[in-house]
Amino acid sequence: MLSARRAKDERPAFELLVGSLAELGVRATPPVHSPLLDRERDAWLRRLQSARRSRSTLNAYRVAIDDLLAWAEDSGRLAELFVEQTLVDYLDAYRMTRQPAPATYHHRFVLLRRFMRWASQRNGLADPFLELQPPAKPVHESDWLTRAEFAELLQAAGRPSRRRTGLAERDQLVLLTLVTTGLRRSELIALDWGDLTIEGARPSLLVRVAKGGRPRRQPLPAQLVARLGRLHSEGNHQPRDPVFCGLEGSRLQPTILAGIIARAALRAGLSKHVTAHTLRHTAATWLREATGDARLVAEYLGHADLSTVTRYAHVADAQLHDATQILADAVWAQRPVPPPHAPLKGGRRGRIHPGQLTAWD
C-alpha cells in the first residue's frame, strides 16, 4: 500500500487491496444480488409501514424475504426466484435445516406467498405460488386460565418480591386490563392517556394500531375505569403519555410486561405457561362460556380472521359494553362460583368466589 502511494497510485485503498490480492492469485468474488427483489422487498416494507402494520409484522416479512434471498444466492438460484420449483426447493431446505414448528412453517409460507404474489403482479411475472398448496394451518390450542387460577395470579402480582411504591398496583392493573379487554400485548403497551375515554356512560379505549391496521374502540368495565381513574389522578399525565410504564416512568416494554406475568405465575405456582396472549385467550374463553356467541367474541377481540362472520351478523355497540361487564363480573363478582361447566340461569357460567378477591379489593 505504501509503495503504491509512493508510486503516485491514487486508486482507493480497497481497489489497491483487491489488485494486490489478484497479483497473489487470490480472486475476490463480487457479491451477487437480485436487484429486482431487493427493490421490491424495500417497496413492500414501505407499503406495510405506511399501512401502520406492527413492528413485529415488518420484522417477520423482512426476515422471511432476506432468508429466501440468502438461500437463493448461496444456491445460485437468484435468477429463478419466480419459478415454482425454486420456491419448493427453498421451503424444503427451510424445513430440513431449521425444523420449524408447524405453525412457524405455515407462517413463513403465507408471508412469502403474499410478498411474491404482489411482486410478480407488479412486474408482470408468473406467480410462483399460484399452484402451490399451502400447508394445513395447525390447530393451536392455547392455554387459558380458570377463574380460580386468575385469582391466584392476581393475588401473586400483589405480592412482588421488590418493595417499590406502586409496583403491585401497576402489575395488578396490567393483568386486570388484559383479562377484561382481551388486548394484545402490543395494543396494551401502545396505550396513551389520550386514547382513554373514562367519562360518560360508555367508557372505552382506542386501539389506534390494531392487528391488520384496523383501529377499534374497546369498551371498559366500570371496575377497571375506577382503577384507571385513580392512576390518572395520581400524576400530571398528558394525552401522549403512556398509560403503563416501567419503574423509571418510560413506556412499558415487551420484556418487562412478560416479566410481570411470568413472575406472578411463578409465585402463584401455576403449571401453565402464562403470557399476555394467555390472558387474551382467557378473555375469549370466559366470554364464549358466558354468552355462547362466537360473533360477539370475534368483534370484542378485534379478530380480522372472522370478518366473514361479523359481516353478516352485526354486533351492536351496546352488546360490546355488556360483554366487557361480563368479563369484569367474572373477576369482581360478589357471589360463589359454581363448577366451571355448570350453566347458570340466563346462560352465564361460573363466577369467582369473593373470598378469593380479598387480597386485591
C-alpha positions as CSV (number, residue, x, y, z in Angstrom):
1,M,0.0,0.0,0.0
2,L,2.8,2.4,1.0
3,S,4.8,1.6,-2.1
4,A,1.7,2.3,-4.3
5,R,1.3,5.7,-2.8
6,R,5.0,6.4,-3.3
7,A,4.5,5.4,-7.0
8,K,1.7,8.1,-7.1
9,D,-1.1,5.4,-7.4
10,E,-4.2,7.3,-6.4
11,R,-6.7,4.5,-6.6
12,P,-8.9,3.9,-3.5
13,A,-7.4,1.7,-0.8
14,F,-9.9,-1.1,-1.3
15,E,-9.1,-1.2,-5.0
16,L,-5.4,-1.4,-4.3
17,L,-6.0,-4.3,-1.9
18,V,-8.0,-6.2,-4.5
19,G,-5.3,-5.6,-7.0
20,S,-2.6,-6.9,-4.7
21,L,-4.6,-10.0,-3.9
22,A,-5.1,-10.6,-7.6
23,E,-1.3,-10.5,-8.1
24,L,-1.0,-13.2,-5.5
25,G,-3.6,-15.4,-7.3
26,V,-6.5,-14.6,-4.9
27,R,-9.7,-13.7,-6.8
28,A,-12.4,-11.7,-5.0
29,T,-15.8,-12.9,-5.9
30,P,-18.2,-10.0,-6.3
31,P,-21.4,-10.3,-4.3
32,V,-24.4,-11.5,-6.3
33,H,-27.6,-9.5,-5.8
34,S,-31.2,-9.7,-7.0
35,P,-31.9,-6.1,-7.8
36,L,-35.5,-6.8,-8.6
37,L,-36.4,-8.5,-5.3
38,D,-34.1,-6.2,-3.3
39,R,-36.1,-3.3,-4.7
40,E,-39.5,-5.0,-4.3
41,R,-38.7,-6.0,-0.7
42,D,-38.0,-2.4,0.3
43,A,-41.1,-1.2,-1.5
44,W,-43.2,-3.9,0.2
45,L,-41.9,-3.0,3.6
46,R,-42.6,0.7,3.0
47,R,-46.1,-0.2,1.9
48,L,-46.7,-2.2,5.1
49,Q,-45.2,0.7,7.2
50,S,-47.5,3.2,5.6
51,A,-50.4,1.0,6.4
52,R,-49.3,1.1,10.0
53,R,-48.6,-2.6,10.3
54,S,-47.0,-3.6,13.5
55,R,-43.2,-3.7,14.0
56,S,-43.4,-7.5,14.5
57,T,-45.2,-7.9,11.2
58,L,-42.5,-5.8,9.4
59,N,-39.7,-7.8,11.0
60,A,-41.4,-11.1,10.1
61,Y,-41.6,-10.1,6.4
62,R,-38.0,-8.8,6.4
63,V,-36.6,-12.0,8.0
64,A,-38.6,-14.3,5.6
65,I,-37.6,-12.4,2.4
66,D,-34.0,-11.9,3.4
67,D,-33.7,-15.6,4.3
68,L,-35.1,-16.6,0.8
69,L,-32.7,-14.2,-0.9
70,A,-29.7,-15.5,1.1
71,W,-30.6,-19.1,0.3
72,A,-31.1,-18.3,-3.4
73,E,-27.7,-16.6,-3.5
74,D,-25.9,-19.5,-1.8
75,S,-27.5,-22.0,-4.1
76,G,-27.1,-19.9,-7.3
77,R,-30.8,-19.6,-7.9
78,L,-31.3,-15.8,-7.8
79,A,-32.3,-15.8,-11.4
80,E,-35.0,-18.4,-10.8
81,L,-36.9,-16.9,-7.8
82,F,-40.1,-16.6,-9.8
83,V,-40.0,-20.3,-10.7
84,E,-42.3,-22.6,-8.7
85,Q,-39.6,-25.3,-8.3
86,T,-37.2,-22.8,-6.8
87,L,-39.7,-21.9,-4.1
88,V,-40.4,-25.6,-3.4
89,D,-36.7,-26.3,-3.0
90,Y,-36.3,-23.3,-0.6
91,L,-39.2,-24.4,1.5
92,D,-37.9,-28.0,1.6
93,A,-34.5,-26.6,2.7
94,Y,-36.1,-24.4,5.3
95,R,-37.9,-27.4,6.8
96,M,-34.8,-29.6,6.7
97,T,-32.3,-27.2,8.2
98,R,-34.5,-25.2,10.6
99,Q,-37.0,-27.8,11.6
100,P,-39.6,-25.2,12.4
101,A,-42.8,-25.9,14.3
102,P,-45.9,-26.4,12.1
103,A,-47.2,-23.0,13.0
104,T,-43.9,-21.3,12.2
105,Y,-43.6,-23.1,8.8
106,H,-47.2,-22.2,7.9
107,H,-46.5,-18.5,8.8
108,R,-43.3,-18.5,6.7
109,F,-45.2,-19.9,3.7
110,V,-48.0,-17.4,4.0
111,L,-45.6,-14.4,4.3
112,L,-43.6,-15.4,1.2
113,R,-46.7,-16.2,-0.8
114,R,-48.2,-12.7,-0.1
115,F,-44.9,-10.9,-1.0
116,M,-44.1,-13.0,-4.1
117,R,-47.7,-12.7,-5.4
118,W,-47.5,-8.9,-5.0
119,A,-44.1,-8.6,-6.6
120,S,-45.0,-10.8,-9.5
121,Q,-48.1,-8.8,-10.3
122,R,-46.2,-5.6,-10.2
123,N,-43.6,-6.8,-12.6
124,G,-45.8,-8.8,-15.0
125,L,-44.3,-12.1,-13.9
126,A,-45.8,-15.5,-13.2
127,D,-46.8,-16.1,-9.6
128,P,-44.6,-19.0,-8.4
129,F,-47.1,-19.7,-5.6
130,L,-50.1,-19.9,-7.9
131,E,-50.4,-23.7,-7.9
132,L,-48.7,-24.4,-4.6
133,Q,-51.0,-25.8,-1.9
134,P,-50.4,-24.2,1.5
135,P,-49.7,-26.4,4.4
136,A,-52.6,-27.1,6.7
137,K,-52.9,-24.4,9.3
138,P,-52.2,-26.1,12.6
139,V,-54.9,-26.1,15.3
140,H,-53.3,-24.1,18.1
141,E,-54.7,-25.0,21.5
142,S,-53.7,-22.0,23.7
143,D,-53.7,-22.3,27.4
144,W,-56.3,-20.3,29.3
145,L,-56.9,-19.7,33.0
146,T,-59.8,-20.7,35.1
147,R,-61.3,-18.0,37.3
148,A,-59.6,-19.5,40.3
149,E,-56.2,-19.6,38.5
150,F,-56.6,-16.0,37.6
151,A,-57.4,-15.1,41.2
152,E,-54.2,-16.8,42.3
153,L,-52.3,-14.9,39.6
154,L,-53.7,-11.6,40.6
155,Q,-53.0,-12.2,44.3
156,A,-49.4,-13.2,43.5
157,A,-49.0,-9.9,41.5
158,G,-50.0,-8.1,44.7
159,R,-47.0,-9.6,46.5
160,P,-44.0,-8.6,44.4
161,S,-40.6,-9.6,45.7
162,R,-39.3,-6.0,45.4
163,R,-40.7,-3.3,47.6
164,R,-41.3,-0.4,45.2
165,T,-44.1,2.1,45.6
166,G,-46.9,1.4,43.1
167,L,-45.3,-1.8,41.8
168,A,-48.1,-4.2,43.0
169,E,-50.8,-1.8,41.8
170,R,-49.3,-1.5,38.4
171,D,-48.8,-5.2,38.0
172,Q,-52.3,-6.0,39.0
173,L,-53.7,-3.3,36.8
174,V,-51.8,-4.8,33.8
175,L,-53.3,-8.2,34.5
176,L,-56.8,-6.9,35.0
177,T,-56.7,-4.8,31.8
178,L,-55.5,-7.7,29.7
179,V,-58.2,-10.1,31.0
180,T,-61.1,-7.7,30.9
181,T,-60.3,-6.2,27.5
182,G,-58.6,-9.0,25.7
183,L,-56.0,-6.6,24.4
184,R,-52.9,-7.9,22.6
185,R,-49.5,-7.2,24.1
186,S,-48.6,-4.5,21.6
187,E,-52.0,-2.9,22.0
188,L,-51.7,-2.6,25.8
189,I,-48.1,-1.2,25.6
190,A,-49.1,1.4,22.9
191,L,-51.9,2.9,25.1
192,D,-51.7,6.6,25.8
193,W,-53.8,8.5,28.2
194,G,-55.4,10.4,25.3
195,D,-56.7,7.0,24.0
196,L,-58.9,6.6,27.1
197,T,-62.4,7.9,27.5
198,I,-63.3,7.2,31.1
199,E,-66.0,9.7,31.5
200,G,-69.6,9.1,30.5
201,A,-72.0,6.2,30.4
202,R,-69.9,4.1,28.0
203,P,-66.2,4.4,28.8
204,S,-63.7,2.9,26.3
205,L,-60.2,3.0,25.0
206,L,-59.0,3.5,21.4
207,V,-56.8,0.8,19.9
208,R,-55.0,3.0,17.3
209,V,-52.9,0.4,15.6
210,A,-54.6,-3.0,15.9
211,K,-53.5,-6.1,14.0
212,G,-54.3,-5.7,10.4
213,G,-54.1,-1.9,10.8
214,R,-57.8,-1.5,11.8
215,P,-58.3,0.9,14.7
216,R,-61.2,0.0,17.0
217,R,-62.9,1.2,20.2
218,Q,-62.7,-1.2,23.1
219,P,-65.3,-0.9,25.9
220,L,-64.1,-0.7,29.5
221,P,-66.0,-2.1,32.6
222,A,-66.8,0.2,35.5
223,Q,-64.4,-1.5,37.9
224,L,-61.4,-1.1,35.6
225,V,-62.4,2.5,34.9
226,A,-62.3,3.2,38.6
227,R,-58.7,1.9,38.9
228,L,-57.6,3.7,35.8
229,G,-59.1,6.9,37.1
230,R,-57.2,6.6,40.4
231,L,-54.0,6.0,38.5
232,H,-54.7,9.1,36.3
233,S,-55.4,11.3,39.3
234,E,-52.1,10.4,40.9
235,G,-50.0,12.2,38.3
236,N,-50.0,15.1,35.9
237,H,-50.5,12.9,32.8
238,Q,-50.6,14.4,29.3
239,P,-52.6,12.9,26.4
240,R,-49.4,11.5,24.8
241,D,-48.1,9.9,28.0
242,P,-48.2,6.1,28.2
243,V,-50.7,4.5,30.5
244,F,-48.5,1.7,31.5
245,C,-44.9,2.5,32.4
246,G,-41.7,0.8,33.7
247,L,-40.3,1.7,37.1
248,E,-38.4,4.7,35.6
249,G,-41.5,6.2,34.1
250,S,-40.9,5.4,30.4
251,R,-43.3,3.3,28.3
252,L,-43.6,-0.4,29.4
253,Q,-41.5,-2.6,27.2
254,P,-42.5,-6.2,26.0
255,T,-39.8,-7.8,28.1
256,I,-41.0,-6.0,31.2
257,L,-44.6,-7.0,30.5
258,A,-43.6,-10.6,30.0
259,G,-41.6,-10.5,33.3
260,I,-44.6,-9.1,35.2
261,I,-46.8,-12.0,34.1
262,A,-44.1,-14.7,34.4
263,R,-43.1,-13.7,38.0
264,A,-46.8,-13.6,39.1
265,A,-47.4,-17.0,37.5
266,L,-44.3,-18.4,39.3
267,R,-45.3,-17.0,42.7
268,A,-48.8,-18.3,42.1
269,G,-47.5,-21.8,41.5
270,L,-49.3,-22.1,38.1
271,S,-48.1,-25.0,36.0
272,K,-49.4,-23.4,32.8
273,H,-47.1,-21.1,30.6
274,V,-48.8,-17.8,31.1
275,T,-48.3,-14.9,28.7
276,A,-50.2,-11.8,27.6
277,H,-51.8,-13.9,24.9
278,T,-52.9,-16.5,27.5
279,L,-54.9,-13.7,29.2
280,R,-56.4,-12.7,25.8
281,H,-57.4,-16.3,25.2
282,T,-58.8,-16.4,28.8
283,A,-61.0,-13.4,28.0
284,A,-62.2,-15.1,24.8
285,T,-63.0,-18.4,26.7
286,W,-64.8,-16.7,29.6
287,L,-66.8,-14.6,27.2
288,R,-67.7,-17.6,25.0
289,E,-68.8,-19.6,28.1
290,A,-70.9,-16.7,29.3
291,T,-72.7,-15.9,26.1
292,G,-72.2,-18.8,23.6
293,D,-71.9,-16.1,20.9
294,A,-68.8,-16.6,18.7
295,R,-69.6,-13.4,16.6
296,L,-69.6,-11.3,19.8
297,V,-66.2,-12.8,20.9
298,A,-64.8,-12.1,17.5
299,E,-65.9,-8.5,17.5
300,Y,-64.8,-7.9,21.1
301,L,-61.3,-9.2,20.4
302,G,-61.0,-7.4,17.0
303,H,-60.4,-10.7,15.1
304,A,-59.8,-9.9,11.5
305,D,-59.9,-13.6,10.5
306,L,-63.6,-13.8,11.4
307,S,-64.7,-10.8,9.3
308,T,-66.8,-13.1,7.1
309,V,-68.9,-13.9,10.2
310,T,-69.3,-10.4,11.5
311,R,-70.2,-9.1,8.0
312,Y,-73.5,-11.0,8.2
313,A,-74.1,-10.8,12.0
314,H,-73.6,-7.3,13.2
315,V,-72.7,-6.7,16.9
316,A,-74.3,-3.6,18.3
317,D,-72.2,-1.3,20.4
318,A,-74.4,-1.9,23.5
319,Q,-73.6,-5.6,23.2
320,L,-69.9,-4.9,23.4
321,H,-70.3,-2.9,26.6
322,D,-72.4,-5.7,28.0
323,A,-69.5,-8.1,27.1
324,T,-66.9,-6.1,28.9
325,Q,-69.1,-6.1,32.1
326,I,-69.4,-9.9,31.8
327,L,-65.6,-10.2,32.0
328,A,-65.4,-7.8,34.8
329,D,-68.1,-9.7,36.7
330,A,-66.0,-12.8,36.4
331,V,-63.3,-11.0,38.3
332,W,-65.2,-8.8,40.7
333,A,-68.3,-10.9,41.3
334,Q,-70.0,-10.9,44.7
335,R,-71.2,-14.5,44.8
336,P,-69.7,-18.0,44.9
337,V,-68.6,-19.9,41.9
338,P,-70.5,-23.0,40.7
339,P,-68.5,-25.7,39.0
340,P,-66.7,-24.4,35.8
341,H,-69.1,-26.1,33.4
342,A,-72.3,-25.8,35.3
343,P,-74.6,-23.4,33.4
344,L,-76.3,-20.6,35.3
345,K,-79.7,-19.2,34.7
346,G,-79.7,-16.9,31.7
347,G,-76.9,-18.8,30.0
348,R,-74.0,-17.5,32.1
349,R,-71.4,-19.7,33.7
350,G,-69.3,-19.8,36.8
351,R,-68.1,-16.7,38.6
352,I,-65.3,-16.2,41.1
353,H,-65.7,-16.6,44.9
354,P,-65.4,-13.3,46.7
355,G,-63.1,-14.8,49.2
356,Q,-60.5,-15.1,46.5
357,L,-60.6,-11.3,46.0
358,T,-59.8,-10.1,49.5
359,A,-56.2,-9.6,48.6
360,W,-56.9,-7.1,45.8
361,D,-60.1,-5.2,46.8
